[in-house]
Amino acid sequence: MTSSAYQLFRELMQKGRYAEAVSLAQAEQQAAAPDDAFWLTRQAAALLRLRDYTGALAASRQALARQPANPYASLTTAQALYGLKRTAEALLHYEAAATEKKLAATACKGALACLAQGKQWRRILDRLALWKLPETQTLYWKAKALQGLGRTQEAADVCRKWLQISPDAPRALWMLTELEIRIEGLEAVRTRMGRLARISSRPPIYKEIFASLSRRSGRIAEALAQYETLADSTADPRLLRQRAFTLAKSGRETEALPLLEELLKIDPADFYLHASYTGACRRIKQLDRALKFYEDLLDMHPAQKGLYTRMRNIRKLLDPDETL
């Protein structure tokens, strides 16, 4: 491994040029010693960023074949398997990677996510008793496990403890909100959150939660008012996404479409954005616009092969007799 090659690899990864990073790692691997796994793990890391989990798994397994005890190869193997939804296998590799101090935090988080996917809540509580994670992470997973076990009040208490340590932490507030809805009902929680959202010194997360609860309760005008207020103070794509969904579902598709298009340019793999966009285009009879947009989007993101299927489906809607 040359330091200049690795520096270039890191720069490519930081700039989001993952395909180039894969090519560099492949070229360096060809020049590496037969028992060297370093560039295979870097190749896998770049493939993971491209969401090519099958390719990442192949590279990771080659790395493990060369160095069975390599914790970095165990980690990329676990991440690839998780991406392929093979969580039982991923769990074993995450736990192997957790023995490396530098990787422990990432590996433990992955292992807990695997257990959560399998709804193995008691095993999560057991792991938390063994692993020394940062306190806020421990509280998050403890609350999630208790919630999964139906111990709602205990989970809510854990969230409140978490908020004492990290006031206004968004993830804690979202989780506590859902738990309180189970205990008190949607409207009671929405009303209380509305009061908190109106306090100017409170961070935007309270307005965001209030907007979400208003949308869930059918108060679309209130939800949109909150999202528009938030849009004035932030360009966070996550909030813009929620605003676009709300517009699309409230009969304001014409306003939603440009916003959905901009968001898809940022994340062309977002299934929910696609569903909202094509649904809105269909409702207001603008499928021609959708087809043209997807053609342009494919030019921008040629690796997104799923766009071909979306274009084919739109053509079928435009001409049901057309066969491709």
Disulfide bonds with the S-S distance in Angstrom:
none
